[in-house]
Amino acid sequence: MRVNRLQQVAIQIAFLGPLFTVLGFITDDCYALAAGTAGNCPQRIHPPESSFQTSSSPLARSAA
């Protein structure tokens, strides 16, 4: 069976195109999961203070 050059290119595009697309989606999802996990770490270590504590605000101290 003889395959000409044009058929070889078409086979490579048909195989490698979807393969690289799937690999791109997988790596992007992994980066997004890692970034989301890393973004939540500071919040777990140092939870934000309540917004109802206005006495510690510099603006509240200067107005008093």
C-alpha positions as CSV (number, residue, x, y, z in Angstrom):
1,M,0.0,0.0,0.0
2,R,1.5,3.3,-1.1
3,V,0.5,6.5,0.8
4,N,1.4,9.8,-0.9
5,R,2.7,12.8,0.9
6,L,-0.6,14.6,1.0
7,Q,-2.3,11.7,2.7
8,Q,0.4,11.5,5.3
9,V,-0.1,15.2,6.1
10,A,-3.9,14.8,6.3
11,I,-3.5,11.8,8.6
12,Q,-1.1,13.7,10.9
13,I,-3.4,16.7,11.1
14,A,-6.5,14.5,11.8
15,F,-4.6,12.7,14.6
16,L,-2.4,15.4,16.1
17,G,-5.0,18.3,16.0
18,P,-7.5,16.7,18.3
19,L,-4.7,15.2,20.5
20,F,-3.1,18.6,21.1
21,T,-6.6,20.2,21.7
22,V,-7.4,17.6,24.4
23,L,-4.0,18.0,26.0
24,G,-4.5,21.8,26.0
25,F,-7.8,21.5,27.8
26,I,-6.4,19.1,30.4
27,T,-3.4,21.3,31.2
28,D,-5.6,24.4,31.4
29,D,-7.9,22.6,33.8
30,C,-5.0,21.5,35.9
31,Y,-3.6,25.1,36.0
32,A,-7.1,26.4,37.0
33,L,-7.5,23.9,39.8
34,A,-4.0,24.6,41.1
35,A,-4.6,28.4,41.0
36,G,-7.9,28.0,42.8
37,T,-6.4,25.9,45.5
38,A,-3.5,28.2,45.9
39,G,-5.8,31.2,46.0
40,N,-7.8,29.7,48.9
41,C,-4.8,28.9,51.1
42,P,-4.2,32.5,52.4
43,Q,-7.9,32.7,53.3
44,R,-7.7,29.5,55.3
45,I,-4.6,30.6,57.1
46,H,-5.6,34.2,57.8
47,P,-9.4,34.5,57.6
48,P,-10.6,38.0,56.7
49,E,-11.8,40.2,59.6
50,S,-15.4,41.0,59.9
51,S,-16.5,44.1,58.0
52,F,-18.6,45.2,61.1
53,Q,-15.5,46.2,63.1
54,T,-15.3,49.9,62.1
55,S,-13.4,51.0,65.2
56,S,-10.2,49.5,63.9
57,S,-10.5,51.4,60.6
58,P,-8.1,54.3,60.1
59,L,-11.0,56.4,58.8
60,A,-13.1,55.8,61.9
61,R,-10.2,56.8,64.2
62,S,-9.6,60.0,62.4
63,A,-13.3,61.0,62.5
64,A,-13.6,60.5,66.2
